[in-house]
Amino acid sequence: MAEMGSKGVTAGKIASNVQKKLTRAQEKVLQKLGKADETKDEQFEQCVQNFNKQLTEGTRLQKDLRTYLASVKAMHEASKKLNECLQEVYEPDWPGRDEANKIAENNDLLWMDYHQKLVDQALLTMDTYLGQFPDIKSRIAKRGRKLVDYDSARHHYESLQTAKKKDEVKIAKAEEELIKAQKVFEEMNVDLQEELPSLWNSRVGFYVNTFQSIAGLEENFHKEMSKLNQNLNDVLVSLEKQHGSNTFTVKAQPRKKSKLFSRLRRKKNSDNAPAKGNKSPSPPPDGSPVATPEIRVNHEPEPASGATPGASIPKSPSQPAEALEVAGGTQPAPGAQEPGETAASEAASSSLPAVVVETFSATVNGTVEGSSGTGRLDLPPGFMFKVQAQHDYTATDTDELQLKAGDVVLVIPFQNPEEQDEGWLMGVKESDWNQHKELEKCRGVFPENFTERVQ
C-alpha cells in the first residue's frame, strides 16, 4: 500500500509539472500575441543585463588567465631546456661551471614558484569568483518562470471575475492560487533585486585585486630573474676573459703543396740561371718548334709627344720573351696574320692565359691598367691594381708576403700563370716598392680574401 501511495504521489507531481509547463507556454503565447499583458520590471531587467555582461567578461578573463599560465609553463620548459643545453656545452675545466649550474637550478625554481603563485593568487580566486554565477543564473531563470505563473494566475482570476456566470468556488480557488504565486515570485524577486546590484559592484574590487596580484608577482619574478641573468652574464664574461686568446681569425684559402713545391723549384732554378741581357731575342725561324706561340702586333700606337716613334719599351723582369718582341715593334714576319687583328685576339687562339694577354695588350698600347693613359714608371712592371689588407696575415713560406691590416699591395701577374693557386695573388707591398724598387726581393704571394681592392 505504501508503495502504491508513493507511486501515486510521484505520478501526481509529474502531472502537476506538465500542467504548469503547458500553462506557462500558453501564457507566453498570449503575451507575445498581445492578448495578455505582461508584468514588467525595467530595473530588474537592467540588473540582468549587467549580470550577463559581468559573466561574459569574467569567463573571458578566466580563459585568458589560463592561456597566460600555459604560456608561463611553456616558457619554463623552454628556459629549462636552454639551461640544460648550456650545462652540456660548458666543459668541466672551464671556470665558473659550478656557478652556472647553480644559476640554472635557481632559474628552474623561480619559474616553478612564479607559476604556482599565479595559480593560487589569481586562477583559484578567479574560479571562486565565477563559481557564484551559475546559481544566480539559475535563480534568475526560475524567477522568470514564477513571473509567468503569477501572470497566468492573475489572468485566470480576472477572467473568472468578469465572466457572465460567476462560480464563487472557482473564483475563491483562483484567488488563493494567485496569492500563492505572487508570494513565491516576490520572495525570489526581492532576493535577486538585492544580490544582482551587489554582485555587479563587486567586479571592480575583484579586477583590481586580480591584476594587482598578477602585476606584483610578475614584477618580483622579473627582479629575481634579472639578478640571475646578471650573475650568469658575469660568469660568461669571466670565461671570455680567461679564454680571450682563443679568438676566431680569418683563414687563408689553403695552397696546393704540389704547386708550392713546383714554384720553389722554379724559383731556385731561375736564381741559378745566368743573367740575360736587355736585348730582345730575335724571333725563331718559321717552322721551328717553340714552346710558346709568337705574338705580333700589326698596328702601331700613336707616339706620345716628345717620344721617338718606334722607341722600345723597357724590358720588365716579369715579361716573357714574347712580350719583348711586341714592345720592340717588330714588323710582321712572312705568313703572319692579316692586319686588324689585335694582340689579345692572337693570344686567345694560342695557349697563353688571359691575364698575360691583358698585360701584353696594356704594355703595347703604352698604358697600364689603373693609369691615366700614359706609362706609370713609378709602379712595378705589369701592375694591374691595388688592394689593401683588411686583416693581419703571417707568412708561412718564403715566397709569401707578411701583411698587416692597412698595408697597400700592388698586384702584378704571376711569371708562370700555372703556378697561381685559387684564391691567391702575386704582388709587392707599396712601401717596399717605393723604398727598394727591386721586384725580385719584394714580391710574393698573399691570400686574396685578406684584402679588398681599392684601385
Disulfide bonds with the S-S distance in Angstrom:
none
